[in-house]
Amino acid sequence: MTLTTRSEHLCSNGRLGFYSHQSEELGLVASFGAFIPAEASRENPVPVLHVLAGLTCNHETFLIK
């Protein structure tokens, strides 16, 4: 899978990124957002919280929902 970085921003002592990839299951490009805390690294992994968007949410509005 090839991950495309759409944008990244410094936010709340971390990084907010928006990414996309070609989904074989969906047959189209899938987009998602991720907040990565400053203390997260390969040497210091942190827990992950997955939020699945519904009908009224997308990769950009997941933070305010």
Jmol script that loads the backbone (N, CA, C; Angstrom):
load data "model"
ATOM      1  N   MET A   1       0.846  -1.172   0.000  1.00  0.00           N
ATOM      2  CA  MET A   1       0.000   0.000   0.000  1.00  0.00           C
ATOM      3  C   MET A   1       0.895   1.239   0.000  1.00  0.00           C
ATOM      4  N   THR A   2       0.572   2.186  -0.848  1.00  0.00           N
ATOM      5  CA  THR A   2       1.272   3.465  -0.892  1.00  0.00           C
ATOM      6  C   THR A   2       0.441   4.504  -0.158  1.00  0.00           C
ATOM      7  N   LEU A   3       1.042   5.105   0.860  1.00  0.00           N
ATOM      8  CA  LEU A   3       0.371   6.120   1.656  1.00  0.00           C
ATOM      9  C   LEU A   3       0.777   7.499   1.148  1.00  0.00           C
ATOM     10  N   THR A   4      -0.203   8.339   0.846  1.00  0.00           N
ATOM     11  CA  THR A   4       0.046   9.697   0.365  1.00  0.00           C
ATOM     12  C   THR A   4      -0.251  10.678   1.489  1.00  0.00           C
ATOM     13  N   THR A   5       0.706  11.548   1.792  1.00  0.00           N
ATOM     14  CA  THR A   5       0.484  12.597   2.790  1.00  0.00           C
ATOM     15  C   THR A   5      -0.191  13.768   2.099  1.00  0.00           C
ATOM     16  N   ARG A   6      -1.409  14.088   2.518  1.00  0.00           N
ATOM     17  CA  ARG A   6      -2.139  15.216   1.928  1.00  0.00           C
ATOM     18  C   ARG A   6      -1.743  16.517   2.609  1.00  0.00           C
ATOM     19  N   SER A   7      -1.581  16.484   3.933  1.00  0.00           N
ATOM     20  CA  SER A   7      -1.102  17.660   4.671  1.00  0.00           C
ATOM     21  C   SER A   7      -0.760  17.241   6.091  1.00  0.00           C
ATOM     22  N   GLU A   8       0.108  18.017   6.735  1.00  0.00           N
ATOM     23  CA  GLU A   8       0.458  17.808   8.139  1.00  0.00           C
ATOM     24  C   GLU A   8       0.576  19.168   8.810  1.00  0.00           C
ATOM     25  N   HIS A   9       0.130  19.237  10.069  1.00  0.00           N
ATOM     26  CA  HIS A   9       0.105  20.495  10.804  1.00  0.00           C
ATOM     27  C   HIS A   9       0.525  20.239  12.244  1.00  0.00           C
ATOM     28  N   LEU A  10       1.260  21.180  12.845  1.00  0.00           N
ATOM     29  CA  LEU A  10       1.558  21.107  14.263  1.00  0.00           C
ATOM     30  C   LEU A  10       0.281  21.458  15.013  1.00  0.00           C
ATOM     31  N   CYS A  11      -0.024  20.662  16.066  1.00  0.00           N
ATOM     32  CA  CYS A  11      -1.295  20.843  16.759  1.00  0.00           C
ATOM     33  C   CYS A  11      -1.215  20.254  18.157  1.00  0.00           C
ATOM     34  N   SER A  12      -1.486  21.031  19.197  1.00  0.00           N
ATOM     35  CA  SER A  12      -1.603  20.545  20.578  1.00  0.00           C
ATOM     36  C   SER A  12      -0.439  19.662  20.994  1.00  0.00           C
ATOM     37  N   ASN A  13       0.766  20.143  20.822  1.00  0.00           N
ATOM     38  CA  ASN A  13       1.981  19.408  21.182  1.00  0.00           C
ATOM     39  C   ASN A  13       2.076  18.067  20.442  1.00  0.00           C
ATOM     40  N   GLY A  14       1.710  18.079  19.199  1.00  0.00           N
ATOM     41  CA  GLY A  14       1.796  16.884  18.362  1.00  0.00           C
ATOM     42  C   GLY A  14       1.669  17.287  16.905  1.00  0.00           C
ATOM     43  N   ARG A  15       1.285  16.322  16.083  1.00  0.00           N
ATOM     44  CA  ARG A  15       1.152  16.559  14.644  1.00  0.00           C
ATOM     45  C   ARG A  15      -0.177  15.986  14.180  1.00  0.00           C
ATOM     46  N   LEU A  16      -0.917  16.773  13.422  1.00  0.00           N
ATOM     47  CA  LEU A  16      -2.166  16.339  12.819  1.00  0.00           C
ATOM     48  C   LEU A  16      -1.908  16.134  11.340  1.00  0.00           C
ATOM     49  N   GLY A  17      -2.169  14.936  10.868  1.00  0.00           N
ATOM     50  CA  GLY A  17      -1.921  14.632   9.468  1.00  0.00           C
ATOM     51  C   GLY A  17      -3.164  14.114   8.779  1.00  0.00           C
ATOM     52  N   PHE A  18      -3.256  14.409   7.497  1.00  0.00           N
ATOM     53  CA  PHE A  18      -4.322  13.882   6.656  1.00  0.00           C
ATOM     54  C   PHE A  18      -3.655  13.079   5.546  1.00  0.00           C
ATOM     55  N   TYR A  19      -4.120  11.850   5.371  1.00  0.00           N
ATOM     56  CA  TYR A  19      -3.467  10.898   4.479  1.00  0.00           C
ATOM     57  C   TYR A  19      -4.505  10.208   3.604  1.00  0.00           C
ATOM     58  N   SER A  20      -4.042   9.586   2.519  1.00  0.00           N
ATOM     59  CA  SER A  20      -4.935   8.811   1.660  1.00  0.00           C
ATOM     60  C   SER A  20      -4.169   7.631   1.063  1.00  0.00           C
ATOM     61  N   HIS A  21      -4.928   6.647   0.602  1.00  0.00           N
ATOM     62  CA  HIS A  21      -4.353   5.467  -0.055  1.00  0.00           C
ATOM     63  C   HIS A  21      -5.406   4.841  -0.947  1.00  0.00           C
ATOM     64  N   GLN A  22      -4.979   4.092  -1.922  1.00  0.00           N
ATOM     65  CA  GLN A  22      -5.893   3.365  -2.795  1.00  0.00           C
ATOM     66  C   GLN A  22      -6.364   2.119  -2.061  1.00  0.00           C
ATOM     67  N   SER A  23      -7.658   2.021  -1.823  1.00  0.00           N
ATOM     68  CA  SER A  23      -8.223   0.880  -1.113  1.00  0.00           C
ATOM     69  C   SER A  23      -8.686  -0.186  -2.100  1.00  0.00           C
ATOM     70  N   GLU A  24      -8.109  -1.369  -1.983  1.00  0.00           N
ATOM     71  CA  GLU A  24      -8.545  -2.482  -2.841  1.00  0.00           C
ATOM     72  C   GLU A  24      -9.961  -2.913  -2.479  1.00  0.00           C
ATOM     73  N   GLU A  25     -10.302  -2.881  -1.187  1.00  0.00           N
ATOM     74  CA  GLU A  25     -11.625  -3.308  -0.739  1.00  0.00           C
ATOM     75  C   GLU A  25     -12.729  -2.372  -1.222  1.00  0.00           C
ATOM     76  N   LEU A  26     -12.448  -1.055  -1.169  1.00  0.00           N
ATOM     77  CA  LEU A  26     -13.446  -0.070  -1.582  1.00  0.00           C
ATOM     78  C   LEU A  26     -13.415   0.195  -3.081  1.00  0.00           C
ATOM     79  N   GLY A  27     -12.258  -0.037  -3.693  1.00  0.00           N
ATOM     80  CA  GLY A  27     -12.107   0.239  -5.109  1.00  0.00           C
ATOM     81  C   GLY A  27     -11.974   1.724  -5.414  1.00  0.00           C
ATOM     82  N   LEU A  28     -11.562   2.499  -4.417  1.00  0.00           N
ATOM     83  CA  LEU A  28     -11.368   3.927  -4.599  1.00  0.00           C
ATOM     84  C   LEU A  28     -10.361   4.441  -3.573  1.00  0.00           C
ATOM     85  N   VAL A  29     -10.057   5.728  -3.645  1.00  0.00           N
ATOM     86  CA  VAL A  29      -9.106   6.322  -2.710  1.00  0.00           C
ATOM     87  C   VAL A  29      -9.796   6.542  -1.368  1.00  0.00           C
ATOM     88  N   ALA A  30      -9.185   6.078  -0.286  1.00  0.00           N
ATOM     89  CA  ALA A  30      -9.701   6.263   1.064  1.00  0.00           C
ATOM     90  C   ALA A  30      -8.834   7.297   1.780  1.00  0.00           C
ATOM     91  N   SER A  31      -9.478   8.207   2.504  1.00  0.00           N
ATOM     92  CA  SER A  31      -8.773   9.256   3.227  1.00  0.00           C
ATOM     93  C   SER A  31      -8.984   9.083   4.721  1.00  0.00           C
ATOM     94  N   PHE A  32      -8.005   9.513   5.507  1.00  0.00           N
ATOM     95  CA  PHE A  32      -8.151   9.472   6.958  1.00  0.00           C
ATOM     96  C   PHE A  32      -7.253  10.515   7.593  1.00  0.00           C
ATOM     97  N   GLY A  33      -7.584  10.870   8.818  1.00  0.00           N
ATOM     98  CA  GLY A  33      -6.783  11.808   9.592  1.00  0.00           C
ATOM     99  C   GLY A  33      -6.206  11.099  10.794  1.00  0.00           C
ATOM    100  N   ALA A  34      -5.071  11.591  11.272  1.00  0.00           N
ATOM    101  CA  ALA A  34      -4.428  10.999  12.444  1.00  0.00           C
ATOM    102  C   ALA A  34      -3.749  12.089  13.261  1.00  0.00           C
ATOM    103  N   PHE A  35      -3.939  12.030  14.581  1.00  0.00           N
ATOM    104  CA  PHE A  35      -3.195  12.897  15.484  1.00  0.00           C
ATOM    105  C   PHE A  35      -2.079  12.055  16.078  1.00  0.00           C
ATOM    106  N   ILE A  36      -0.853  12.541  15.971  1.00  0.00           N
ATOM    107  CA  ILE A  36       0.319  11.816  16.473  1.00  0.00           C
ATOM    108  C   ILE A  36       0.958  12.667  17.563  1.00  0.00           C
ATOM    109  N   PRO A  37       0.882  12.227  18.830  1.00  0.00           N
ATOM    110  CA  PRO A  37       1.462  13.008  19.922  1.00  0.00           C
ATOM    111  C   PRO A  37       2.972  13.160  19.760  1.00  0.00           C
ATOM    112  N   ALA A  38       3.517  14.248  20.293  1.00  0.00           N
ATOM    113  CA  ALA A  38       4.951  14.534  20.166  1.00  0.00           C
ATOM    114  C   ALA A  38       5.805  13.411  20.753  1.00  0.00           C
ATOM    115  N   GLU A  39       5.332  12.760  21.819  1.00  0.00           N
ATOM    116  CA  GLU A  39       6.136  11.715  22.459  1.00  0.00           C
ATOM    117  C   GLU A  39       6.091  10.366  21.740  1.00  0.00           C
ATOM    118  N   ALA A  40       5.279  10.235  20.707  1.00  0.00           N
ATOM    119  CA  ALA A  40       5.180   8.978  19.960  1.00  0.00           C
ATOM    120  C   ALA A  40       6.380   8.813  19.030  1.00  0.00           C
ATOM    121  N   SER A  41       6.940   7.611  19.018  1.00  0.00           N
ATOM    122  CA  SER A  41       8.036   7.284  18.106  1.00  0.00           C
ATOM    123  C   SER A  41       8.109   5.766  17.995  1.00  0.00           C
ATOM    124  N   ARG A  42       8.963   5.265  17.127  1.00  0.00           N
ATOM    125  CA  ARG A  42       9.145   3.813  17.020  1.00  0.00           C
ATOM    126  C   ARG A  42       9.686   3.240  18.326  1.00  0.00           C
ATOM    127  N   GLU A  43      10.521   4.031  19.008  1.00  0.00           N
ATOM    128  CA  GLU A  43      11.094   3.583  20.274  1.00  0.00           C
ATOM    129  C   GLU A  43      10.124   3.765  21.442  1.00  0.00           C
ATOM    130  N   ASN A  44       9.131   4.646  21.291  1.00  0.00           N
ATOM    131  CA  ASN A  44       8.169   4.939  22.346  1.00  0.00           C
ATOM    132  C   ASN A  44       6.748   4.899  21.771  1.00  0.00           C
ATOM    133  N   PRO A  45       6.234   3.694  21.488  1.00  0.00           N
ATOM    134  CA  PRO A  45       4.886   3.607  20.919  1.00  0.00           C
ATOM    135  C   PRO A  45       3.834   4.064  21.934  1.00  0.00           C
ATOM    136  N   VAL A  46       2.745   4.610  21.441  1.00  0.00           N
ATOM    137  CA  VAL A  46       1.641   5.063  22.287  1.00  0.00           C
ATOM    138  C   VAL A  46       0.361   4.356  21.847  1.00  0.00           C
ATOM    139  N   PRO A  47      -0.663   4.294  22.720  1.00  0.00           N
ATOM    140  CA  PRO A  47      -1.928   3.658  22.340  1.00  0.00           C
ATOM    141  C   PRO A  47      -2.594   4.382  21.171  1.00  0.00           C
ATOM    142  N   VAL A  48      -3.426   3.650  20.453  1.00  0.00           N
ATOM    143  CA  VAL A  48      -4.139   4.197  19.294  1.00  0.00           C
ATOM    144  C   VAL A  48      -5.639   4.118  19.558  1.00  0.00           C
ATOM    145  N   LEU A  49      -6.343   5.178  19.218  1.00  0.00           N
ATOM    146  CA  LEU A  49      -7.802   5.204  19.281  1.00  0.00           C
ATOM    147  C   LEU A  49      -8.313   5.349  17.863  1.00  0.00           C
ATOM    148  N   HIS A  50      -9.095   4.380  17.389  1.00  0.00           N
ATOM    149  CA  HIS A  50      -9.664   4.418  16.035  1.00  0.00           C
ATOM    150  C   HIS A  50     -11.072   4.984  16.113  1.00  0.00           C
ATOM    151  N   VAL A  51     -11.384   5.944  15.265  1.00  0.00           N
ATOM    152  CA  VAL A  51     -12.720   6.513  15.183  1.00  0.00           C
ATOM    153  C   VAL A  51     -13.202   6.327  13.751  1.00  0.00           C
ATOM    154  N   LEU A  52     -14.283   5.576  13.584  1.00  0.00           N
ATOM    155  CA  LEU A  52     -14.822   5.335  12.247  1.00  0.00           C
ATOM    156  C   LEU A  52     -15.869   6.393  11.920  1.00  0.00           C
ATOM    157  N   ALA A  53     -15.714   7.020  10.771  1.00  0.00           N
ATOM    158  CA  ALA A  53     -16.636   8.077  10.357  1.00  0.00           C
ATOM    159  C   ALA A  53     -17.957   7.484   9.900  1.00  0.00           C
ATOM    160  N   GLY A  54     -19.030   8.158  10.248  1.00  0.00           N
ATOM    161  CA  GLY A  54     -20.354   7.748   9.808  1.00  0.00           C
ATOM    162  C   GLY A  54     -20.804   8.569   8.612  1.00  0.00           C
ATOM    163  N   LEU A  55     -22.095   8.659   8.421  1.00  0.00           N
ATOM    164  CA  LEU A  55     -22.639   9.364   7.260  1.00  0.00           C
ATOM    165  C   LEU A  55     -22.351  10.854   7.284  1.00  0.00           C
ATOM    166  N   THR A  56     -22.243  11.453   8.465  1.00  0.00           N
ATOM    167  CA  THR A  56     -22.059  12.905   8.553  1.00  0.00           C
ATOM    168  C   THR A  56     -20.634  13.300   8.923  1.00  0.00           C
ATOM    169  N   CYS A  57     -19.690  12.388   8.835  1.00  0.00           N
ATOM    170  CA  CYS A  57     -18.319  12.670   9.234  1.00  0.00           C
ATOM    171  C   CYS A  57     -17.368  12.257   8.117  1.00  0.00           C
ATOM    172  N   ASN A  58     -16.242  12.953   8.036  1.00  0.00           N
ATOM    173  CA  ASN A  58     -15.216  12.571   7.073  1.00  0.00           C
ATOM    174  C   ASN A  58     -13.841  12.736   7.708  1.00  0.00           C
ATOM    175  N   HIS A  59     -12.792  12.571   6.938  1.00  0.00           N
ATOM    176  CA  HIS A  59     -11.436  12.616   7.479  1.00  0.00           C
ATOM    177  C   HIS A  59     -11.073  13.988   8.044  1.00  0.00           C
ATOM    178  N   GLU A  60     -11.767  15.038   7.655  1.00  0.00           N
ATOM    179  CA  GLU A  60     -11.467  16.373   8.157  1.00  0.00           C
ATOM    180  C   GLU A  60     -12.289  16.754   9.379  1.00  0.00           C
ATOM    181  N   THR A  61     -13.474  16.195   9.539  1.00  0.00           N
ATOM    182  CA  THR A  61     -14.346  16.582  10.652  1.00  0.00           C
ATOM    183  C   THR A  61     -14.233  15.646  11.862  1.00  0.00           C
ATOM    184  N   PHE A  62     -13.392  14.640  11.785  1.00  0.00           N
ATOM    185  CA  PHE A  62     -13.327  13.676  12.880  1.00  0.00           C
ATOM    186  C   PHE A  62     -12.867  14.328  14.196  1.00  0.00           C
ATOM    187  N   LEU A  63     -12.079  15.385  14.134  1.00  0.00           N
ATOM    188  CA  LEU A  63     -11.616  16.052  15.353  1.00  0.00           C
ATOM    189  C   LEU A  63     -12.712  16.767  16.106  1.00  0.00           C
ATOM    190  N   ILE A  64     -13.684  17.325  15.412  1.00  0.00           N
ATOM    191  CA  ILE A  64     -14.727  18.084  16.088  1.00  0.00           C
ATOM    192  C   ILE A  64     -15.906  17.221  16.496  1.00  0.00           C
ATOM    193  N   LYS A  65     -15.999  16.018  16.005  1.00  0.00           N
ATOM    194  CA  LYS A  65     -17.114  15.132  16.356  1.00  0.00           C
ATOM    195  C   LYS A  65     -16.804  14.487  17.645  1.00  0.00           C
TER     196      LYS A  65
END
end "model"
wireframe off; spacefill off
backbone 0.3
color backbone group
